[in-house]
Amino acid sequence: MKKTLPIILSIIITTHFMNVNAQFIFDTTKNKTIQTLSTQSKISKDLIKRGVEQVAMLWNYTDGNETEFLNFCVENFCKTPEEKEQLFNRVADNFESIFGHNNRITLDLTRPIHVTGYEQLPIDELFATYDINAHFSDDMFANKIAFIIALNFPYFTLNEKENNGATWSDLHWGYVRLGDYFHSRVPANLQQNISVAIGNADNYIANYNIPMGLIKNGSNNNYWAYNTKLISHWGLRDEIKAAYADAENGYIKQQLIYAVMKAIINQSIPMEILEENEGYYWKPVINKTFLHDIVEIENTPEPNTRYQHLLNVFKAVSATDKCYAGGSNYISRTFESELEMTLADVEKLFISLVTSPQVKQVADIITKRLGRKLQPFDIWYDGFKSRSSINQDSLDNDVRNKYPDVTAFQNDLPNILVKLGFTPEKAKFICSHVQVDPSIGAGHAWGALMKSDKAMLRTRFVNGMDYKGYNIGTHEFGHNVEQTISLHNVPNYFLNGVPNTAFTEALAFTFQQKDLELLGYENTDELLEYLNTLDIFWGCYEIMGVSLVDIKVWQWMYQNPDTDAQRLKEAVMRIAIEVWNQYYAPVFGMPDQTILAIYSHMIDAPLYLSNYPIGHIIDFQIGNYLKDKNLGDEVFRMYAMGRLTPKLWMERAVGSQINTNDLLSSTQTAINKINEVMKAEKKSKKK
């Protein structure tokens, strides 16, 4: 997962016009300004009009009177294309310095709560929530840099970008992306409130570890070492996945973890367990806590902390809605400005898969492979992956031997890239801009924002790197590769990055899927490609439902802005059940499950979850395209295009739009092949 700084930056500097005082600059003054500039400039009248009108919408009484407005525009409008390009290059250099150094400051301030090896102090959380960019927008408007940029590099809508972007040069695309920066005016205090709310939620999630050694089943058996801790939700989910390879105790462990998840969702998880009070044990299936295995005690449930953080984030973010014109809210801004895909298109994309006939067919295959009825936690069925048949302890030992410490993993990154098809020179270049850190949380990738800095790769190291840490590490390394290429190799600074975070998730998934291959595990299974397709399909089915819950929860919060944490918890659980009953209960045969609400992203990464299924779909399309091509060369070509719209990026990258057609078609082929093999095996056994 990419870290939340890009999300915060996009909240600060992205989305729709702010109508501070639409009538302060009257039409007569605007028209006079446009006419004056048209006679003096070689720039098209359309761009002059667009720039003047945008500045007029942002201008208020503190910025000057109408005469000062006119004079400002005349004095600061670039009269020739050469002047405009010169201004663009200077702004690019200065913004890279500002954003790059501010990003570095934020990284340094958050190290004690993100990276191991620090003695945590109460003040660390305060520093971590400090937003160095909080006053950036205010400062840029106060010194009128924002107005100069808006005047010369006006904003273009998503529709305009999609309709015209194919004909734009790289330089013009840079102009357009610079125009995305200043067409809103959010006060610094509101920006800081967002940073604090997300920072607090992030800290809550990063430290939400379940002590599995304190968990027992109804027979008083424990299945984890005493000091085992699993972070929610990632660690719990991954433990469910790993348990499919444990023929003896795997199913029991999955049932226990599922009970833990439900307790987290409904906030009945005992504080005595979260606080690891000495002598306490918890039986999550019946939700009872015991002292020294003898005395049953009354649980002290978590006081809706999870939902209070979600509510705090909503209130901080939605408080900025008044700064945007046209009835914009955070939902529409996230999809149309950040993802640059409409919510309707995203929902249509998801529903096309979760309602497809292939879902039931894949579920039937899983049922046969498990030899039992599906359970809700089987949304994370991991048996299509080759690693599911590999002993977890053996995997852990192999990884620890290969990567006993951070330095060993850091030093091996170039070799990983060479194995993936990158030239040694390109591998060395990329890895010289990536730094590995031992993570307190599950792990994340945090990109640099200036070329002289490094991207951070963070994953867990506990007595060396185990397989989970390695698996997460390869995913995050995929992010780092994208972050490095799309900063250093794009045509200009304002094209740095990708169309939206789904595109960096796509490359991260591509890396992650090759983790066993990179470790030297060979799979000669002729069904491997078919099984991988089913794995991607089932993963999309799971995360699309989670994403739909996330979207519907935000829609509910906007409909009920005065809610409290208790009512929000009830709403989240109700929405999760509704989505489950519509798209999952007909397949699993078990209604009224809340499991789709377990994802931690819902709490500390507002509306981020949709990036994952979109990323999976993009990943599949890119994967199909790369089958007969060199991954290293193609990745460089694709991610050096920079931040075009998703539509245009995909057209240029793989020659098609984002769709589920390829995945559904390939899934049907895989279903037919696997069923054919299973039928033949059954027939053979009868003989």
C-alpha positions as CSV (number, residue, x, y, z in Angstrom):
1,M,0.0,0.0,0.0
2,K,1.2,3.5,-0.8
3,K,1.4,5.7,2.3
4,T,-1.2,8.3,3.1
5,L,0.9,11.5,2.3
6,P,-0.1,11.5,-1.4
7,I,-3.8,11.2,-0.3
8,I,-3.3,14.2,2.0
9,L,-1.5,16.2,-0.7
10,S,-4.3,15.5,-3.1
11,I,-6.9,16.7,-0.5
12,I,-4.9,19.9,-0.2
13,I,-4.3,20.7,-3.8
14,T,-6.8,18.9,-5.8
15,T,-10.5,19.0,-7.0
16,H,-13.1,21.6,-8.0
17,F,-13.2,25.4,-8.0
18,M,-13.7,27.3,-4.8
19,N,-16.3,30.0,-5.2
20,V,-15.0,32.3,-2.4
21,N,-16.9,35.3,-3.7
22,A,-18.2,34.7,-7.2
23,Q,-19.5,38.3,-7.5
24,F,-16.4,40.1,-6.2
25,I,-14.9,40.4,-9.7
26,F,-17.7,41.4,-12.0
27,D,-18.2,40.4,-15.6
28,T,-17.3,43.9,-16.9
29,T,-13.9,43.7,-15.2
30,K,-13.3,40.1,-16.4
31,N,-14.2,41.0,-20.0
32,K,-12.0,44.1,-20.0
33,T,-9.1,42.0,-18.7
34,I,-9.6,39.3,-21.3
35,Q,-9.8,41.9,-24.1
36,T,-6.6,43.7,-22.9
37,L,-4.7,40.4,-22.7
38,S,-5.9,39.3,-26.1
39,T,-4.5,42.4,-27.8
40,Q,-1.1,42.0,-26.0
41,S,-0.6,38.2,-26.1
42,K,0.2,35.5,-28.6
43,I,-1.7,33.0,-26.4
44,S,-5.1,31.8,-27.6
45,K,-8.1,33.8,-26.4
46,D,-9.7,30.6,-25.1
47,L,-6.8,30.0,-22.7
48,I,-6.8,33.7,-21.7
49,K,-10.5,33.6,-20.9
50,R,-10.2,30.3,-19.0
51,G,-7.3,31.7,-16.9
52,V,-8.9,35.1,-16.1
53,E,-12.2,33.5,-15.1
54,Q,-10.5,31.0,-12.9
55,V,-8.5,33.7,-11.1
56,A,-11.7,35.7,-10.7
57,M,-13.4,32.8,-9.0
58,L,-10.5,32.4,-6.5
59,W,-10.0,36.2,-5.9
60,N,-11.6,37.8,-2.8
61,Y,-11.5,41.1,-1.1
62,T,-8.3,40.3,0.8
63,D,-6.5,40.0,-2.5
64,G,-7.2,43.5,-3.9
65,N,-10.0,45.5,-5.6
66,E,-11.1,45.1,-9.2
67,T,-8.5,47.5,-10.6
68,E,-5.8,45.6,-8.8
69,F,-7.2,42.4,-10.2
70,L,-7.0,43.7,-13.8
71,N,-3.5,45.1,-13.3
72,F,-2.3,41.8,-11.7
73,C,-3.6,39.8,-14.7
74,V,-2.0,42.1,-17.2
75,E,1.4,42.2,-15.4
76,N,1.6,38.4,-14.8
77,F,0.1,36.8,-17.8
78,C,2.7,35.2,-20.1
79,K,2.5,37.0,-23.5
80,T,4.3,34.3,-25.5
81,P,4.7,30.5,-25.6
82,E,8.4,31.0,-24.7
83,E,7.6,33.0,-21.6
84,K,5.0,30.4,-20.6
85,E,7.4,27.5,-20.9
86,Q,10.1,29.4,-19.0
87,L,7.6,30.1,-16.1
88,F,6.6,26.4,-16.2
89,N,10.2,25.2,-15.8
90,R,10.9,27.6,-12.9
91,V,7.7,26.5,-11.1
92,A,8.6,22.9,-11.6
93,D,12.1,23.3,-10.1
94,N,10.7,25.2,-7.1
95,F,7.8,22.9,-6.5
96,E,10.0,19.9,-6.6
97,S,12.2,21.5,-3.9
98,I,9.2,22.5,-1.8
99,F,7.3,19.2,-2.0
100,G,10.4,17.1,-1.9
101,H,11.8,18.6,1.3
102,N,8.4,18.8,3.0
103,N,7.9,15.1,2.2
104,R,11.3,14.4,3.8
105,I,10.4,16.3,6.9
106,T,7.2,14.4,7.2
107,L,9.1,11.1,6.8
108,D,11.5,12.1,9.6
109,L,8.8,13.2,11.9
110,T,6.8,9.9,11.5
111,R,9.8,7.5,11.8
112,P,9.3,6.8,15.5
113,I,5.8,5.5,14.9
114,H,6.4,3.8,11.6
115,V,9.9,2.3,12.0
116,T,11.3,-0.1,14.7
117,G,14.2,0.8,16.9
118,Y,12.8,3.9,18.6
119,E,11.7,4.3,22.1
120,Q,8.2,5.6,21.6
121,L,7.4,8.8,23.4
122,P,4.0,10.5,23.8
123,I,5.2,13.5,21.8
124,D,5.9,11.2,18.8
125,E,2.2,11.0,17.9
126,L,1.9,14.8,18.0
127,F,4.9,15.3,15.7
128,A,3.5,12.6,13.4
129,T,0.2,14.4,12.9
130,Y,1.9,17.7,12.2
131,D,1.3,18.6,8.6
132,I,4.2,20.6,7.0
133,N,2.0,21.3,4.0
134,A,-0.9,22.6,6.0
135,H,-0.2,26.3,5.1
136,F,1.1,25.7,1.6
137,S,-2.1,26.6,-0.2
138,D,-2.7,29.7,2.0
139,D,0.8,30.8,1.5
140,M,0.7,30.4,-2.2
141,F,-2.5,32.5,-2.4
142,A,-1.2,35.1,0.0
143,N,2.0,35.7,-2.0
144,K,-0.1,35.4,-5.2
145,I,1.9,32.6,-6.7
146,A,-1.3,30.6,-6.8
147,F,-3.0,33.3,-8.9
148,I,0.0,33.5,-11.4
149,I,-0.2,29.7,-11.9
150,A,-4.0,29.7,-12.2
151,L,-3.9,32.5,-14.7
152,N,-1.3,30.9,-17.0
153,F,-2.1,27.3,-16.4
154,P,-5.9,27.0,-16.0
155,Y,-7.8,23.9,-14.9
156,F,-9.2,21.4,-17.3
157,T,-12.1,19.0,-16.3
158,L,-11.8,15.2,-16.5
159,N,-14.1,15.2,-19.5
160,E,-11.8,17.7,-21.3
161,K,-8.7,15.7,-20.5
162,E,-10.3,12.5,-21.8
163,N,-11.6,14.1,-25.0
164,N,-8.5,16.1,-25.9
165,G,-5.6,14.5,-24.0
166,A,-4.6,12.2,-26.9
167,T,-3.6,15.2,-29.0
168,W,-1.7,17.0,-26.3
169,S,2.1,17.1,-26.2
170,D,4.1,16.1,-23.0
171,L,4.7,19.8,-22.3
172,H,1.0,20.6,-22.7
173,W,0.1,17.7,-20.4
174,G,2.5,19.2,-17.8
175,Y,0.7,22.5,-18.2
176,V,-2.6,20.8,-17.5
177,R,-1.3,19.0,-14.5
178,L,0.1,22.2,-13.1
179,G,-3.4,23.6,-13.6
180,D,-4.8,21.0,-11.2
181,Y,-3.0,22.6,-8.3
182,F,-4.9,25.8,-7.6
183,H,-8.5,25.8,-8.3
184,S,-9.6,25.5,-4.7
185,R,-8.8,27.5,-1.6
186,V,-9.0,25.4,1.6
187,P,-8.0,27.2,4.8
188,A,-4.9,25.9,6.6
189,N,-6.7,25.0,9.8
190,L,-9.0,22.7,7.9
191,Q,-6.1,21.0,6.1
192,Q,-4.4,20.5,9.5
193,N,-7.5,19.0,10.9
194,I,-7.5,16.4,8.1
195,S,-3.9,15.6,8.8
196,V,-4.5,15.2,12.5
197,A,-7.6,12.9,12.0
198,I,-5.8,10.7,9.5
199,G,-2.6,10.7,11.5
200,N,-4.4,9.6,14.7
201,A,-6.4,6.9,12.8
202,D,-3.2,5.7,11.2
203,N,-1.5,5.4,14.5
204,Y,-4.4,3.5,15.9
205,I,-4.4,1.0,13.0
206,A,-0.6,0.7,12.9
207,N,-0.6,-0.5,16.6
208,Y,-3.7,-2.7,16.5
209,N,-2.1,-6.0,17.1
210,I,-4.0,-9.1,18.4
211,P,-2.0,-11.2,20.9
212,M,-2.8,-14.6,19.4
213,G,-1.1,-16.4,22.3
214,L,-4.1,-15.3,24.5
215,I,-6.7,-16.9,22.3
216,K,-8.2,-20.4,22.8
217,N,-10.9,-22.5,21.4
218,G,-13.8,-24.1,23.2
219,S,-11.6,-27.0,24.3
220,N,-9.1,-24.7,25.9
221,N,-6.5,-25.3,23.2
222,N,-4.2,-22.5,21.9
223,Y,-2.6,-22.7,18.4
224,W,-0.1,-19.8,18.4
225,A,3.0,-19.1,20.4
226,Y,2.5,-16.9,23.4
227,N,4.3,-13.9,21.9
228,T,2.6,-14.1,18.4
229,K,0.9,-10.9,17.4
230,L,-1.1,-10.3,14.3
231,I,-2.0,-6.9,13.1
232,S,-5.6,-6.2,12.0
233,H,-6.6,-6.7,9.4
234,W,-3.6,-7.7,7.4
235,G,-2.0,-10.2,9.7
236,L,-5.3,-11.9,10.6
237,R,-6.2,-12.2,6.9
238,D,-2.8,-13.5,6.0
239,E,-3.0,-16.1,8.8
240,I,-6.3,-17.3,7.4
241,K,-4.6,-17.7,4.0
242,A,-1.6,-19.5,5.4
243,A,-3.9,-21.9,7.3
244,Y,-5.1,-23.6,4.1
245,A,-1.8,-25.4,4.0
246,D,-2.2,-26.7,7.6
247,A,-4.2,-29.9,7.2
248,E,-4.3,-30.6,10.9
249,N,-5.2,-27.3,12.6
250,G,-5.8,-24.9,9.7
251,Y,-9.6,-25.0,9.8
252,I,-9.8,-24.5,13.5
253,K,-7.4,-21.6,13.4
254,Q,-9.5,-20.0,10.6
255,Q,-12.6,-20.2,12.7
256,L,-10.9,-18.6,15.6
257,I,-9.5,-15.8,13.6
258,Y,-12.9,-15.2,11.9
259,A,-14.4,-14.9,15.4
260,V,-11.7,-12.3,16.3
261,M,-12.5,-10.4,13.2
262,K,-16.2,-10.2,14.0
263,A,-15.4,-9.0,17.5
264,I,-13.2,-6.2,16.0
265,I,-16.0,-5.2,13.7
266,N,-18.7,-5.1,16.4
267,Q,-16.2,-3.8,19.0
268,S,-16.9,-6.5,21.4
269,I,-13.2,-7.5,21.6
270,P,-12.1,-7.3,25.2
271,M,-9.8,-4.5,26.3
272,E,-8.2,-7.0,28.7
273,I,-6.9,-8.9,25.7
274,L,-5.9,-5.9,23.6
275,E,-4.0,-4.6,26.6
276,E,-2.4,-8.1,27.1
277,N,-3.3,-8.2,30.8
278,E,-1.3,-10.9,32.5
279,G,-3.2,-14.2,33.1
280,Y,-6.1,-13.4,30.8
281,Y,-7.3,-15.7,28.0
282,W,-10.1,-15.2,25.5
283,K,-12.4,-17.6,23.7
284,P,-13.6,-15.5,20.8
285,V,-16.1,-17.9,19.4
286,I,-18.2,-17.5,22.5
287,N,-16.6,-14.1,23.4
288,K,-15.8,-15.0,27.0
289,T,-12.6,-14.1,28.9
290,F,-11.0,-16.1,31.6
291,L,-8.4,-15.4,34.3
292,H,-5.8,-18.2,34.7
293,D,-8.1,-20.5,32.7
294,I,-10.4,-20.8,35.7
295,V,-12.4,-17.7,36.5
296,E,-14.7,-16.2,33.9
297,I,-14.7,-12.4,34.0
298,E,-16.9,-9.8,32.5
299,N,-15.4,-8.4,29.3
300,T,-14.7,-4.7,28.9
301,P,-15.4,-4.2,25.2
302,E,-13.5,-1.7,23.1
303,P,-15.5,1.6,23.3
304,N,-16.2,2.0,19.6
305,T,-12.7,3.5,19.1
306,R,-12.6,2.1,15.6
307,Y,-15.7,4.0,14.5
308,Q,-14.8,7.2,16.3
309,H,-11.6,7.4,14.2
310,L,-13.6,6.8,11.0
311,L,-16.1,9.5,12.1
312,N,-13.2,11.9,13.0
313,V,-11.7,11.5,9.5
314,F,-15.1,12.0,7.9
315,K,-15.8,15.2,9.9
316,A,-12.4,16.6,9.1
317,V,-12.6,15.9,5.4
318,S,-16.3,16.9,4.9
319,A,-15.6,20.2,6.7
320,T,-13.7,21.3,3.6
321,D,-16.7,20.6,1.3
322,K,-17.8,24.2,1.7
323,C,-14.6,25.3,0.0
324,Y,-15.6,23.7,-3.3
325,A,-18.2,24.9,-5.7
326,G,-20.9,22.9,-7.4
327,G,-22.0,20.8,-4.5
328,S,-18.8,18.7,-4.5
329,N,-18.2,16.3,-1.7
330,Y,-15.2,14.1,-0.8
331,I,-16.7,11.1,-2.6
332,S,-17.0,12.9,-6.0
333,R,-13.6,14.5,-5.5
334,T,-12.0,11.2,-4.8
335,F,-13.3,9.5,-7.9
336,E,-13.4,12.3,-10.4
337,S,-10.3,14.2,-9.4
338,E,-8.1,11.7,-7.6
339,L,-9.0,8.4,-9.4
340,E,-10.2,10.3,-12.5
341,M,-12.9,7.8,-13.0
342,T,-16.5,8.5,-12.2
343,L,-18.1,6.7,-9.3
344,A,-20.8,5.3,-11.6
345,D,-18.1,3.8,-13.9
346,V,-16.2,2.2,-10.9
347,E,-19.4,0.7,-9.5
348,K,-20.4,-0.6,-12.9
349,L,-16.9,-2.2,-13.2
350,F,-17.2,-3.9,-9.9
351,I,-20.7,-5.1,-10.3
352,S,-19.9,-6.6,-13.7
353,L,-17.6,-9.0,-11.9
354,V,-19.3,-9.8,-8.6
355,T,-22.6,-10.6,-10.4
356,S,-20.9,-12.6,-13.2
357,P,-21.8,-16.3,-13.6
358,Q,-18.1,-17.2,-13.1
359,V,-18.4,-16.4,-9.4
360,K,-20.6,-19.4,-8.6
361,Q,-18.5,-21.7,-10.8
362,V,-15.3,-20.7,-9.1
363,A,-17.0,-21.1,-5.7
364,D,-18.0,-24.7,-6.7
365,I,-14.4,-25.5,-7.6
366,I,-13.2,-24.1,-4.2
367,T,-15.9,-26.2,-2.4
368,K,-14.7,-29.4,-4.1
369,R,-11.0,-28.6,-3.4
370,L,-11.7,-27.9,0.3
371,G,-14.1,-30.9,0.7
372,R,-16.4,-28.8,2.8
373,K,-19.1,-26.2,2.6
374,L,-17.8,-22.7,2.1
375,Q,-17.4,-20.4,5.1
376,P,-17.4,-16.6,5.0
377,F,-13.6,-16.4,5.6
378,D,-13.2,-18.4,2.3
379,I,-13.4,-15.1,0.5
380,W,-9.7,-15.2,1.2
381,Y,-9.3,-18.8,-0.2
382,D,-5.6,-19.1,-1.0
383,G,-5.5,-22.6,-2.5
384,F,-5.1,-21.4,-6.1
385,K,-1.6,-20.0,-5.2
386,S,1.3,-22.4,-5.5
387,R,2.5,-21.4,-2.1
388,S,-0.6,-22.8,-0.4
389,S,0.9,-26.3,-0.7
390,I,4.2,-25.3,0.7
391,N,4.9,-25.6,4.4
392,Q,4.7,-22.2,6.1
393,D,7.6,-23.0,8.5
394,S,9.8,-24.1,5.5
395,L,9.0,-20.8,3.7
396,D,9.8,-18.8,6.8
397,N,13.1,-20.6,7.3
398,D,14.1,-20.1,3.7
399,V,13.3,-16.4,3.8
400,R,15.1,-15.9,7.2
401,N,18.2,-17.6,5.9
402,K,18.2,-15.5,2.8
403,Y,17.3,-12.2,4.5
404,P,18.5,-12.4,8.2
405,D,18.3,-8.6,8.4
406,V,17.4,-5.4,6.7
407,T,20.8,-5.0,5.0
408,A,20.5,-8.4,3.3
409,F,17.2,-7.5,1.8
410,Q,18.4,-4.1,0.8
411,N,21.5,-5.5,-1.0
412,D,19.4,-8.1,-2.9
413,L,17.0,-5.6,-4.4
414,P,19.0,-5.2,-7.6
415,N,19.2,-9.0,-8.1
416,I,15.4,-9.2,-7.7
417,L,15.0,-6.7,-10.5
418,V,17.4,-8.4,-12.8
419,K,15.5,-11.7,-12.3
420,L,12.4,-9.8,-13.4
421,G,14.0,-8.7,-16.6
422,F,15.5,-5.3,-15.8
423,T,19.0,-4.6,-17.1
424,P,21.7,-4.4,-14.4
425,E,22.1,-0.7,-15.1
426,K,18.4,0.0,-14.7
427,A,18.2,-2.2,-11.6
428,K,21.1,-0.4,-10.0
429,F,19.6,3.0,-10.8
430,I,16.2,2.2,-9.3
431,C,17.6,0.5,-6.2
432,S,20.0,3.5,-5.5
433,H,16.8,5.4,-4.9
434,V,15.1,2.9,-2.6
435,Q,15.7,2.5,1.2
436,V,14.5,-0.4,3.2
437,D,13.2,0.2,6.8
438,P,11.9,-2.3,9.4
439,S,8.2,-1.4,9.9
440,I,6.2,-1.3,13.0
441,G,3.0,-1.8,11.1
442,A,2.2,-4.2,8.3
443,G,4.4,-2.3,5.8
444,H,4.0,0.4,3.2
445,A,5.8,2.2,0.4
446,W,6.4,6.0,0.7
447,G,7.7,7.6,-2.5
448,A,10.1,10.5,-2.8
449,L,8.9,13.8,-4.2
450,M,12.3,15.1,-5.4
451,K,15.0,13.3,-7.4
452,S,17.6,13.7,-4.7
453,D,15.6,11.8,-2.2
454,K,14.8,8.1,-1.8
455,A,11.6,6.1,-1.7
456,M,11.0,4.1,1.5
457,L,10.3,0.4,1.5
458,R,8.9,-0.7,4.8
459,T,8.0,-4.2,5.9
460,R,8.3,-6.2,9.1
461,F,11.5,-7.8,10.3
462,V,10.9,-10.0,13.4
463,N,14.1,-12.1,14.1
464,G,14.9,-11.6,10.5
465,M,12.4,-11.5,7.6
466,D,9.7,-14.2,7.6
467,Y,7.6,-15.1,4.5
468,K,4.8,-12.7,5.3
469,G,7.3,-9.8,5.6
470,Y,8.9,-10.9,2.3
471,N,5.6,-11.2,0.5
472,I,4.6,-7.7,1.7
473,G,8.1,-6.4,0.9
474,T,7.9,-7.6,-2.7
475,H,4.6,-5.8,-3.1
476,E,5.9,-2.6,-1.6
477,F,9.0,-2.9,-3.8
478,G,6.7,-2.8,-6.8
479,H,5.4,0.5,-5.5
480,N,9.0,1.8,-5.1
481,V,9.9,0.8,-8.7
482,E,6.9,2.8,-10.0
483,Q,7.6,5.7,-7.7
484,T,11.2,5.9,-8.9
485,I,10.5,5.6,-12.6
486,S,7.6,7.9,-12.6
487,L,9.6,10.6,-10.8
488,H,12.9,10.4,-12.6
489,N,11.9,9.3,-16.1
490,V,8.7,11.2,-16.9
491,P,8.9,14.2,-19.4
492,N,8.5,16.8,-16.7
493,Y,8.0,17.2,-12.9
494,F,4.2,17.8,-13.1
495,L,3.7,14.5,-14.9
496,N,5.4,12.6,-12.1
497,G,3.3,9.7,-10.7
498,V,0.6,7.6,-12.2
499,P,-3.0,8.4,-13.2
500,N,-4.2,7.1,-9.8
501,T,-3.0,4.8,-7.1
502,A,-4.7,1.8,-8.8
503,F,-1.9,1.9,-11.4
504,T,0.9,1.7,-8.8
505,E,-1.1,-1.1,-7.0
506,A,-1.1,-2.9,-10.4
507,L,2.7,-3.0,-10.5
508,A,2.9,-3.9,-6.8
509,F,0.6,-6.9,-7.4
510,T,2.7,-7.9,-10.4
511,F,5.8,-8.1,-8.2
512,Q,4.0,-9.8,-5.3
513,Q,2.7,-12.6,-7.6
514,K,6.3,-13.5,-8.5
515,D,7.5,-13.8,-4.9
516,L,8.0,-17.5,-4.9
517,E,9.6,-17.5,-8.3
518,L,12.1,-14.9,-7.0
519,L,12.9,-17.2,-4.0
520,G,13.8,-20.0,-6.4
521,Y,10.7,-22.2,-6.0
522,E,9.9,-23.8,-9.4
523,N,6.4,-24.8,-10.3
524,T,6.1,-27.2,-13.2
525,D,2.3,-27.4,-12.8
526,E,0.8,-27.1,-16.3
527,L,-2.3,-25.7,-14.6
528,L,-0.3,-22.8,-13.0
529,E,-1.6,-20.1,-15.4
530,Y,-5.2,-21.2,-15.0
531,L,-4.9,-21.4,-11.2
532,N,-3.4,-17.9,-11.1
533,T,-6.3,-16.6,-13.2
534,L,-8.8,-18.1,-10.7
535,D,-6.8,-16.6,-7.8
536,I,-6.9,-13.1,-9.4
537,F,-10.6,-13.4,-10.1
538,W,-11.5,-14.6,-6.6
539,G,-9.3,-11.8,-5.1
540,C,-11.2,-9.3,-7.2
541,Y,-14.5,-10.8,-6.0
542,E,-13.5,-10.3,-2.4
543,I,-12.0,-6.8,-2.5
544,M,-14.8,-5.4,-4.8
545,G,-17.3,-6.2,-2.1
546,V,-15.2,-4.6,0.5
547,S,-14.8,-1.5,-1.7
548,L,-18.6,-1.3,-2.3
549,V,-19.1,-1.3,1.5
550,D,-16.5,1.5,1.9
551,I,-18.3,3.6,-0.7
552,K,-21.7,3.0,0.8
553,V,-20.5,3.8,4.3
554,W,-19.2,7.2,3.1
555,Q,-22.5,7.8,1.3
556,W,-24.3,7.0,4.6
557,M,-22.1,9.4,6.6
558,Y,-22.9,12.2,4.2
559,Q,-26.6,11.4,4.6
560,N,-26.2,11.4,8.4
561,P,-23.5,14.0,9.1
562,D,-24.5,14.4,12.8
563,T,-24.1,10.7,13.6
564,D,-22.1,9.3,16.6
565,A,-19.7,6.4,16.8
566,Q,-22.4,3.9,18.0
567,R,-24.8,4.7,15.2
568,L,-21.9,4.7,12.7
569,K,-20.9,1.2,13.9
570,E,-24.5,0.0,13.5
571,A,-24.6,1.5,10.0
572,V,-21.3,0.0,8.9
573,M,-22.4,-3.5,10.1
574,R,-25.8,-3.1,8.4
575,I,-24.2,-2.0,5.1
576,A,-21.7,-4.8,5.2
577,I,-24.6,-7.3,5.7
578,E,-26.6,-5.7,2.8
579,V,-23.6,-6.0,0.4
580,W,-22.9,-9.5,1.6
581,N,-26.5,-10.7,1.2
582,Q,-26.7,-9.2,-2.3
583,Y,-23.5,-10.5,-3.8
584,Y,-22.1,-13.2,-1.5
585,A,-24.8,-15.0,0.5
586,P,-26.3,-16.6,-2.7
587,V,-22.8,-18.1,-3.3
588,F,-21.8,-19.0,0.3
589,G,-25.3,-19.9,1.5
590,M,-24.8,-18.0,4.7
591,P,-26.6,-14.7,5.1
592,D,-26.1,-11.7,7.4
593,Q,-22.3,-11.7,7.6
594,T,-20.3,-8.5,8.5
595,I,-16.9,-9.7,7.4
596,L,-16.6,-7.2,4.5
597,A,-16.2,-4.4,7.1
598,I,-12.9,-5.7,8.6
599,Y,-10.5,-3.8,6.4
600,S,-8.3,-1.3,8.3
601,H,-8.2,0.9,5.2
602,M,-11.7,2.0,5.9
603,I,-10.5,3.7,9.1
604,D,-7.2,5.4,8.1
605,A,-7.2,5.6,4.3
606,P,-10.5,7.3,3.3
607,L,-12.0,5.7,0.1
608,Y,-8.7,4.1,-0.8
609,L,-10.0,0.6,-1.1
610,S,-11.3,0.9,-4.7
611,N,-7.7,1.3,-5.9
612,Y,-7.1,-2.4,-5.1
613,P,-9.7,-4.1,-7.4
614,I,-9.1,-1.5,-10.1
615,G,-5.4,-2.3,-9.6
616,H,-6.1,-6.1,-10.0
617,I,-8.0,-5.5,-13.2
618,I,-5.3,-3.3,-14.6
619,D,-2.7,-5.8,-13.4
620,F,-4.4,-8.6,-15.3
621,Q,-4.6,-6.6,-18.5
622,I,-1.0,-5.5,-18.2
623,G,0.0,-9.1,-17.4
624,N,-1.7,-10.4,-20.5
625,Y,0.1,-7.7,-22.5
626,L,3.5,-8.6,-21.0
627,K,3.3,-12.4,-21.6
628,D,5.6,-12.3,-24.6
629,K,7.5,-9.2,-23.7
630,N,10.3,-8.2,-21.4
631,L,8.9,-7.0,-18.1
632,G,11.7,-4.6,-17.3
633,D,11.6,-2.8,-20.6
634,E,7.8,-2.5,-20.7
635,V,7.6,-1.3,-17.1
636,F,10.0,1.4,-17.9
637,R,8.1,2.4,-21.0
638,M,4.7,2.4,-19.3
639,Y,5.5,4.2,-16.1
640,A,7.7,6.8,-17.8
641,M,4.5,8.1,-19.5
642,G,3.5,9.8,-16.3
643,R,0.2,11.0,-14.9
644,L,-2.1,10.9,-17.9
645,T,-5.8,10.0,-17.4
646,P,-6.5,6.3,-16.7
647,K,-8.2,6.0,-20.1
648,L,-5.3,7.4,-22.1
649,W,-2.6,5.7,-20.0
650,M,-4.2,2.3,-20.6
651,E,-4.7,2.9,-24.3
652,R,-1.0,3.8,-24.7
653,A,0.2,1.1,-22.3
654,V,-1.7,-1.9,-23.5
655,G,-4.0,-0.7,-26.3
656,S,-7.3,-1.2,-24.5
657,Q,-9.6,0.4,-21.9
658,I,-9.9,-0.7,-18.2
659,N,-12.5,-3.5,-18.3
660,T,-13.3,-6.9,-16.8
661,N,-13.9,-8.6,-20.2
662,D,-10.4,-10.1,-20.4
663,L,-10.5,-11.4,-16.8
664,L,-13.9,-12.9,-17.2
665,S,-13.0,-14.6,-20.4
666,S,-9.8,-16.0,-19.1
667,T,-11.5,-17.1,-15.9
668,Q,-14.1,-19.0,-17.9
669,T,-11.3,-20.7,-19.8
670,A,-9.6,-21.6,-16.5
671,I,-12.8,-22.9,-15.0
672,N,-13.4,-25.2,-17.9
673,K,-9.8,-26.5,-17.8
674,I,-9.8,-27.1,-14.0
675,N,-13.2,-28.8,-14.1
676,E,-11.9,-31.0,-16.9
677,V,-8.9,-32.0,-14.9
678,M,-11.0,-32.6,-11.7
679,K,-13.4,-34.8,-13.7
680,A,-10.6,-36.8,-15.1
681,E,-9.0,-37.3,-11.7
682,K,-12.4,-38.4,-10.3
683,K,-12.8,-40.9,-13.1
684,S,-9.3,-42.2,-12.6
685,K,-9.9,-42.8,-8.9
686,K,-13.0,-44.9,-9.6
687,K,-10.9,-47.2,-11.8
